[in-house]
Amino acid sequence: MYIKEAIITGKAGLYARPATFFIQKANEFSCSIWIEKDERRVNAKSLLGVLSLGVGKDEPVRIIGDGADETDAVDTLLGLINSNFAE
């Protein structure tokens, strides 16, 4: 298991468009990936799950990967967050 923390810096948080980019990127990996806010953990490959967290601007989240490519997956998602979801 590989875990990293990130701060969502987009002006509206992790809403529909950034969440879509996030889950699309998460689905490129074979490992299990979760995103956690406070004590609530959801599947990072599920748009409804990610949106249900209601992550706002400047809120911390944890990205958790478990599987063969967990390090690459978490680091890639962290990079996407740090780039403010630039494609």
N, C-alpha and C positions, 0 to 999 in steps of 0.2 A: 504494500500500500504506500502511495506517494501523495503527500498533502502539501499544498501551498495556499497562502492567503493573498487576496487581492482586494483593492478598493475600487469600486465602480465609480468612475469619474465623469461619465456622460451626464449631460445636463438633466436628462429625464430618468436616469438610472438604467436598469436592465429591462426596458420595455420591449415592445413587439419587434422592431427592426433589429436592434442589437441582439436580442434573444434569439432571433432567427439565425443570424450569423453565428452565434455561439453554438446552437445545437447542430447546425450544419457542419461546423468544424468538429464538434464532439463526435458526430457520426462517422467521421473519417477513420476513427480508431476502433480497434477490436476490444479493447479493455472496457471494463465497467467504469463509468465516470459519474460522479455525483457533484452537485453544488449545494453548499450548506450556508444558511444564514441563521444566525443565532443557534438554536438547537434543532432547526428544521432542515432535513436533508431530502433532496429530490434527485431524480435521474436527470443528468445533464443532457441527455439525448431526447428529452421530452419537452416540447415547447410549452405545453400546458403546465407541466411541473415547474419549469423555470419561471414562467410568468406568475405562477401561484405564490412564489416567494415574495413578490412585491419589493424587489430590491431597488432602493432609491439612490439618488446621487450621494456620493461620499460614504456609502455604506460598505462595510467589509463582508466578503464572502470567502469561503474556503472551497477550493477545487480539490477533489479527491479522486484518484485513479487507482484501479486495482486490476492488474493483468500484465500481459507480456509487454505492451507498449505504454504502460502507465506514465513513465517519466516524460516521454515525448508528448503524450496527450495533455498532461497537466501543464507542461511548459509552453506548449503551443497555445492552449486556451488562456494562459496567463499573459502571453505575448499579445493575443487578440484584445484582451481587456486593457492592457497597458497602452495599446495603440488607439484606444478609444473606438474600437471596432472598425478601424479602417480596413478596407479591402484592397 
